[in-house]
């Protein structure tokens, strides 16, 4: 009965929105943190794997400006790169943003030019004129792919437009003996601060009610890591718990996160009673690198400190489809591989 209800809900949504699923896909590549002034040879490596889509997870340029002319020029630099053009010709490009392409380092809802930045973003990524992204605040969106009796849902979150300010450490309090580096931020302790905003949360609940076998949720910042003093969902623990609670509430199977931001790659997993394991594959290093990886008790693979991209491949031919998560580096070496059956991401 519940499946029948959800199927009817999904069909009604298609009728109302005028949307229909695209053909089923099996290979999703993704990455983040690419500076427009630097060569991006990793994009040519991506082409070799012939992905069905490539998801830009944010920091797709380093805008960091309140001058929209400068922001537009930096997008133009990315768009003119031959390696970007080759990737664009080879596969479908999808994108969300993080702070640097949103407009300012670590910025949230108080960035004063977020509406102007949004229009530049949608123009550069050639968002169709009838896309709901043009009609609502923020750039969150979703895609549905269907075939062979299976459905794959790709959800792109907006972690910038509605996000409240982070809580900053000051002075010597930034030092914590548990960490070998200075901390920037500490977690919100109450639920009066938001990461996604109420409108996006309501939309996301409807999305998770849509029937799908596998749901890949793209978040610009890491979802599955433990607190490390930098930007991540760990700074909004009540919001991360809200996400886990929502997955349980909607009985949404097949949820898997992809994320960027940190300038290295890894796989993390969150385990909670009453919920299947929630994996987070981080690919962050189209051009950027970092000199250390922060502590992360939830890390099960990585870190990869070289330039790289992420790849999820689904073998739909199996009775229990196999999900393979990989991180491929600039030398075309597979640095991380972790596989699991689709049934491992479902409720009992």
C-alpha positions as CSV (number, residue, x, y, z in Angstrom):
1,X,0.0,0.0,0.0
2,X,2.8,2.4,0.9
3,X,4.6,1.7,-2.4
4,X,1.4,2.3,-4.3
5,X,0.9,5.6,-2.5
6,X,4.5,6.7,-3.3
7,X,4.2,5.7,-6.9
8,X,1.0,7.7,-7.3
9,X,2.7,10.7,-5.6
10,X,5.6,10.4,-8.0
11,X,3.3,10.2,-11.1
12,X,1.3,13.2,-9.8
13,X,4.5,15.1,-9.3
14,X,5.5,14.5,-12.9
15,X,2.1,15.7,-14.2
16,X,2.2,18.8,-12.1
17,X,5.8,19.8,-12.8
18,X,5.8,18.6,-16.4
19,X,9.0,16.6,-15.8
20,X,9.8,13.1,-16.9
21,X,12.7,10.8,-16.1
22,X,15.8,10.6,-18.3
23,X,17.2,7.3,-19.3
24,X,18.9,5.3,-16.5
25,X,22.6,6.1,-16.0
26,X,25.3,3.9,-14.4
27,X,28.4,6.1,-14.2
28,X,28.5,9.3,-12.2
29,X,31.8,11.3,-12.0
30,X,32.3,14.3,-9.7
31,X,34.8,16.7,-8.3
32,X,35.3,20.1,-6.8
33,X,37.8,22.9,-6.0
34,X,39.2,24.0,-9.4
35,X,40.9,27.3,-9.7
36,X,40.1,29.1,-13.0
37,X,43.7,30.4,-13.4
38,X,45.3,26.9,-13.3
39,X,45.4,24.1,-15.8
40,X,42.9,21.3,-15.1
41,X,44.3,18.2,-16.7
42,X,42.2,15.9,-14.4
43,X,39.2,16.8,-16.5
44,X,40.8,15.0,-19.5
45,X,41.3,12.0,-17.2
46,X,37.6,12.1,-16.4
47,X,36.8,11.9,-20.1
48,X,38.7,8.6,-20.4
49,X,36.1,7.0,-18.1
50,X,33.2,8.1,-20.2
51,X,30.8,9.0,-17.3
52,X,27.1,9.6,-18.0
53,X,27.3,12.9,-16.0
54,X,29.9,14.9,-14.2
55,X,28.8,16.8,-11.1
56,X,30.7,19.9,-10.1
57,X,30.3,20.0,-6.3
58,X,31.3,23.6,-5.7
59,X,34.3,25.9,-5.6
60,X,34.1,25.4,-9.3
61,X,35.8,28.8,-9.6
62,X,37.4,30.9,-6.9
63,X,35.3,34.1,-7.2
64,X,35.7,35.6,-3.7
65,X,34.4,39.0,-4.8
66,X,31.5,41.4,-4.3
67,X,32.0,42.6,-7.9
68,X,29.7,40.6,-10.2
69,X,31.8,41.7,-13.2
70,X,34.8,39.9,-11.7
71,X,32.7,36.9,-10.9
72,X,31.4,36.6,-14.4
73,X,35.0,37.0,-15.8
74,X,36.2,34.2,-13.6
75,X,33.5,31.9,-14.9
76,X,34.5,32.9,-18.4
77,X,38.0,31.8,-17.7
78,X,36.8,28.3,-16.7
79,X,34.5,28.1,-19.6
80,X,37.3,28.9,-22.1
81,X,39.6,26.2,-20.9
82,X,40.2,23.5,-23.6
83,X,40.0,20.7,-21.0
84,X,36.7,22.1,-19.7
85,X,35.3,22.3,-23.3
86,X,36.4,18.7,-23.9
87,X,34.6,17.5,-20.8
88,X,31.5,19.5,-21.7
89,X,31.5,17.9,-25.2
90,X,32.0,14.4,-23.8
91,X,29.3,14.3,-21.0
92,X,26.5,16.1,-19.3
93,X,27.6,18.7,-16.7
94,X,25.6,19.3,-13.5
95,X,26.6,21.7,-10.8
96,X,26.0,23.1,-7.4
97,X,28.1,25.7,-5.6
98,X,30.2,26.1,-2.5
99,X,31.5,29.3,-0.9
100,X,34.1,30.5,-3.4
101,X,31.8,30.3,-6.4
102,X,28.9,31.5,-4.4
103,X,30.9,34.6,-3.9
104,X,32.9,34.8,-0.7
105,X,35.0,32.5,1.6
106,X,32.8,30.6,4.1
107,X,29.8,32.8,3.2
108,X,26.2,31.9,4.0
109,X,22.9,33.6,3.7
110,X,24.2,37.1,4.5
111,X,26.3,37.3,1.4
112,X,24.8,40.5,-0.1
113,X,25.0,39.5,-3.8
114,X,23.6,36.0,-3.7
115,X,20.7,36.8,-6.1
116,X,23.1,38.3,-8.7
117,X,25.6,35.4,-8.2
118,X,22.7,32.9,-8.7
119,X,21.9,34.4,-12.1
120,X,25.5,34.2,-13.2
121,X,25.7,30.6,-12.0
122,X,22.5,29.6,-13.9
123,X,23.7,31.4,-17.0
124,X,27.1,29.8,-17.0
125,X,25.8,26.2,-16.4
126,X,23.1,26.8,-19.1
127,X,20.2,26.0,-16.9
128,X,17.0,25.6,-19.0
129,X,14.6,28.5,-19.0
130,X,11.8,26.4,-17.6
131,X,13.9,25.0,-14.7
132,X,12.5,25.5,-11.2
133,X,15.9,26.9,-10.2
134,X,14.9,30.1,-11.9
135,X,11.7,30.4,-9.9
136,X,12.7,29.7,-6.3
137,X,15.3,31.1,-4.0
138,X,18.5,29.1,-4.0
139,X,19.9,26.6,-6.6
140,X,18.9,23.2,-5.1
141,X,17.5,20.8,-7.7
142,X,17.1,17.1,-8.5
143,X,17.2,14.7,-11.5
144,X,15.5,11.3,-12.0
145,X,16.9,8.6,-14.3
146,X,14.8,5.5,-15.1
147,X,15.3,2.3,-17.1
148,X,15.5,-1.5,-16.7
149,X,12.9,-1.3,-13.9
150,X,15.2,0.9,-11.8
151,X,15.3,4.5,-10.8
152,X,18.3,6.6,-9.8
153,X,17.7,10.0,-8.2
154,X,20.4,12.7,-8.1
155,X,19.8,15.5,-5.6
156,X,21.9,18.6,-5.6
157,X,21.7,20.6,-2.3
158,X,22.3,24.3,-1.8
159,X,24.4,24.7,1.4
160,X,25.0,28.4,1.0
161,X,21.9,30.5,0.2
162,X,20.1,29.7,3.5
163,X,23.0,28.8,5.9
164,X,23.3,30.8,9.1
165,X,26.6,32.1,10.3
166,X,29.2,29.7,11.6
167,X,30.5,30.0,15.2
168,X,34.1,31.2,15.1
169,X,36.8,30.4,17.5
170,X,38.8,33.4,18.6
171,X,42.4,33.8,19.9
172,X,44.0,31.0,21.9
173,X,40.7,29.2,22.3
174,X,41.3,28.0,18.7
175,X,44.0,25.7,20.1
176,X,42.7,22.2,21.3
177,X,45.1,19.5,22.4
178,X,43.1,17.0,20.5
179,X,44.1,18.6,17.2
180,X,47.5,19.5,15.8
181,X,46.2,22.7,14.0
182,X,44.2,25.8,14.9
183,X,40.4,25.4,14.7
184,X,38.3,27.9,12.8
185,X,34.7,27.0,13.9
186,X,32.8,25.1,16.7
187,X,29.4,23.5,16.5
188,X,26.1,25.1,17.1
189,X,24.6,23.7,20.3
190,X,21.0,24.7,19.7
191,X,18.6,24.1,16.8
192,X,17.9,27.7,16.0
193,X,20.5,27.9,13.3
194,X,19.9,26.3,9.9
195,X,22.1,24.9,7.1
196,X,19.5,24.2,4.4
197,X,16.6,26.5,5.4
198,X,12.9,25.4,5.8
199,X,11.9,25.7,2.2
200,X,14.7,23.4,1.1
201,X,14.0,21.0,3.9
202,X,10.3,20.7,2.8
203,X,11.4,20.2,-0.8
204,X,13.9,17.6,0.2
205,X,11.2,15.6,2.1
206,X,9.1,15.5,-1.1
207,X,12.2,14.3,-3.0
208,X,12.9,11.5,-0.6
209,X,9.3,10.4,-0.9
210,X,9.8,9.9,-4.7
211,X,10.3,6.2,-5.5
212,X,13.9,5.5,-6.3
213,X,16.4,2.6,-5.9
214,X,19.5,4.7,-5.5
215,X,19.6,8.4,-4.3
216,X,22.9,10.3,-4.6
217,X,22.8,13.5,-2.6
218,X,25.4,16.1,-3.6
219,X,26.5,18.4,-0.7
220,X,29.3,21.0,-1.3
221,X,30.6,20.4,2.2
222,X,31.2,17.0,3.9
223,X,28.3,15.3,5.5
224,X,29.8,12.1,7.0
225,X,32.9,13.3,8.9
226,X,33.4,13.9,12.6
227,X,34.0,17.4,13.9
228,X,37.4,18.9,12.7
229,X,37.0,22.7,13.3
230,X,36.5,23.5,9.6
231,X,33.4,23.8,7.5
232,X,31.2,20.7,7.4
233,X,27.7,19.5,8.5
234,X,29.4,18.7,11.8
235,X,29.1,22.4,12.7
236,X,25.3,22.0,12.5
237,X,24.8,18.7,14.3
238,X,21.1,19.2,14.7
239,X,20.8,19.7,10.9
240,X,22.8,16.5,10.2
241,X,20.6,14.6,12.7
242,X,17.5,16.1,11.0
243,X,18.8,14.6,7.7
244,X,19.2,11.2,9.2
245,X,15.8,11.4,10.9
246,X,14.2,12.5,7.6
247,X,15.7,9.5,5.8
248,X,14.2,7.2,8.5
249,X,10.9,9.1,8.4
250,X,10.5,8.8,4.6
251,X,12.0,5.3,4.5
252,X,14.1,6.5,1.7
253,X,16.4,3.7,0.6
254,X,19.6,4.0,-1.3
255,X,20.9,7.3,0.1
256,X,24.6,8.0,-0.7
257,X,26.3,11.4,-0.3
258,X,29.0,12.9,-2.5
259,X,30.9,16.0,-1.3
260,X,33.8,18.3,-1.8
261,X,35.5,21.4,-0.2
262,X,38.5,20.0,1.7
263,X,41.1,19.7,-1.0
264,X,41.6,15.9,-0.5
265,X,39.6,12.8,-1.1
266,X,38.2,10.1,1.2
267,X,35.2,8.0,2.0
268,X,33.4,8.3,5.4
269,X,30.5,6.4,6.8
270,X,27.9,7.3,9.4
271,X,26.3,4.4,11.4
272,X,23.2,5.0,13.5
273,X,20.8,2.6,15.1
274,X,17.6,2.1,13.0
275,X,19.3,3.2,9.8
276,X,21.5,1.6,7.2
277,X,25.1,3.0,6.8
278,X,25.2,6.4,5.2
279,X,28.4,6.8,3.0
280,X,29.9,10.1,2.0
281,X,32.4,10.1,-0.9
282,X,34.5,13.2,-0.9
283,X,36.3,14.3,-4.1
284,X,38.0,17.7,-3.7
285,X,41.0,18.5,-5.8
286,X,40.5,19.4,-9.4
287,X,43.4,21.8,-9.0
288,X,43.6,22.3,-5.2
289,X,45.5,20.3,-2.7
290,X,46.1,20.5,1.0
291,X,49.1,19.6,3.2
292,X,47.3,17.5,5.7
293,X,44.0,15.6,6.2
294,X,42.1,16.4,9.3
295,X,41.2,13.7,11.9
296,X,38.0,11.9,10.9
297,X,36.9,8.9,13.0
298,X,34.3,8.0,10.3
299,X,37.0,7.7,7.5
300,X,37.1,4.2,6.0
301,X,39.1,5.0,2.8
302,X,41.7,7.6,2.0
303,X,42.9,10.3,2.3
304,X,44.0,11.0,-1.3
305,X,46.1,14.2,-1.2
306,X,46.8,14.5,-5.0
307,X,44.5,16.0,-7.6
308,X,41.7,13.6,-8.3
309,X,38.0,13.0,-9.1
310,X,35.4,10.7,-7.7
311,X,33.5,8.0,-9.6
312,X,30.4,6.0,-8.7
313,X,29.6,3.1,-11.0
314,X,26.4,1.0,-10.7
315,X,26.1,-2.5,-12.2
316,X,22.4,-2.6,-12.8
317,X,22.6,-6.0,-14.5
318,X,22.9,-7.8,-11.2
319,X,19.8,-8.9,-9.3
320,X,21.3,-6.9,-6.4
321,X,23.0,-4.0,-8.2
322,X,26.6,-3.4,-7.1
323,X,27.7,0.2,-6.3
324,X,31.4,0.8,-6.7
325,X,32.9,4.0,-5.3
326,X,36.3,5.1,-6.6
327,X,38.8,8.0,-6.4
328,X,41.0,8.3,-9.4
329,X,44.1,10.5,-9.2
330,X,45.9,12.8,-11.7
331,X,48.1,9.9,-12.9
332,X,45.0,7.8,-13.7
333,X,45.6,5.6,-10.7
334,X,42.7,4.2,-8.7
335,X,43.5,5.3,-5.2
336,X,40.3,4.3,-3.5
337,X,37.8,1.6,-4.2
338,X,34.9,0.5,-2.0
339,X,32.0,-1.6,-3.2
340,X,28.7,-2.6,-1.7
341,X,25.4,-4.1,-2.9
342,X,22.4,-1.9,-3.2
343,X,20.6,-4.0,-0.6
344,X,23.2,-2.7,2.0
345,X,21.5,0.7,1.6
346,X,18.0,-0.3,2.5
347,X,15.8,-0.7,5.5
348,X,15.2,-4.2,6.8
